[in-house]
Structures are given as structure tokens and as C-alpha cells.
């Protein structure tokens, strides 16, 4: 699966995308592309740092614990004491 999307706008653009379809596209990217997307998201969020708080609060809702736990385990694995 190879797809390129180019968006050229002078002002912010609103894109409607199915979350599942975006997730599948993200999953098929190379690791370097995935990191680039995550980096771009972090950069784009800089003007709105409190949005991270809103995301964090949403991840604490019981229905989102699966996502929270997966991100926590993958990004910040706990090393077992020997």
C-alpha cells in the first residue's frame, strides 16, 4: 500500500478522515515516517499546549484505557527489576 497526499494551503485546512483508515495508513508507514508524523503532530500542537491536557484527560476515561495503556507500554516500557 503506497499513498501520497499533498496538501498546499495558505491557511489552516480542515481534513475529514476516518480514524480507522488513518490508523491503517499509519501502520503501513515505515518507522521513520511514523516518527516524522508524530514529530509533525507535536510541532503542530505547540501553539496549543493545553490540548495535551485534554488528550490526557480523555485517555483517563475508562473507555480509553486500552489506548492509554498501549501507548504507555510501547513508549515507556517498565523495566523489570532483577
C-alpha positions in Angstrom: 0.0 0.0 0.0 1.6 3.2 -1.1 -0.2 6.5 -1.0 1.0 10.1 -1.0 -1.1 13.0 0.0 0.0 16.5 -0.8 -1.9 19.5 0.7 -0.9 23.0 -0.2 -2.9 25.7 1.6 -2.0 29.2 2.9 -4.3 28.9 5.9 -5.2 26.0 8.2 -7.0 23.2 6.4 -9.7 21.0 7.9 -9.4 17.4 6.8 -12.1 14.9 7.5 -10.6 11.5 7.8 -11.8 8.2 9.1 -9.7 7.4 12.2 -9.6 3.7 11.3 -8.4 4.4 7.8 -5.8 6.8 9.1 -4.6 4.2 11.6 -4.2 1.6 8.9 -2.3 4.1 6.7 -0.1 4.9 9.7 0.5 1.2 10.4 1.8 0.7 6.9 4.3 3.5 7.1 8.0 2.8 7.7 9.1 3.6 11.3 11.0 6.7 10.1 7.8 8.0 8.5 5.8 7.2 11.6 8.2 9.1 13.8 8.0 12.0 11.3 4.2 12.1 11.6 4.4 12.0 15.4 7.0 14.8 15.3 4.8 16.9 13.0 1.9 16.4 15.4 4.0 17.6 18.3 5.2 20.6 16.3 1.7 21.4 15.2 0.4 21.3 18.7 3.0 23.7 20.1 0.6 26.7 19.9 -2.0 24.8 21.9 -0.1 23.1 24.7 -3.2 22.7 26.8 -4.6 20.4 24.2 -2.2 17.7 25.5 -4.1 18.1 28.9 -7.4 17.5 27.1 -6.0 14.4 25.4 -4.6 13.2 28.7 -7.9 13.6 30.5 -9.7 11.8 27.6 -7.2 8.9 27.9 -8.1 8.5 31.6 -11.7 7.8 30.8 -12.4 4.0 31.2 -13.4 3.6 27.6 -10.0 4.8 26.5 -7.8 2.9 28.9 -6.9 0.4 26.2 -5.3 3.2 24.1 -3.7 4.8 27.2 -2.2 1.5 28.3 -0.9 0.6 24.9 0.8 3.9 24.4 2.3 3.8 27.9 3.6 0.2 27.4 5.0 0.8 24.0 6.5 4.3 24.5 7.5 3.9 28.2 8.1 0.2 29.0 8.7 -0.5 32.6 12.0 -2.4 33.1 11.6 -5.3 35.5 13.9 -5.3 38.5 16.4 -8.2 38.5 
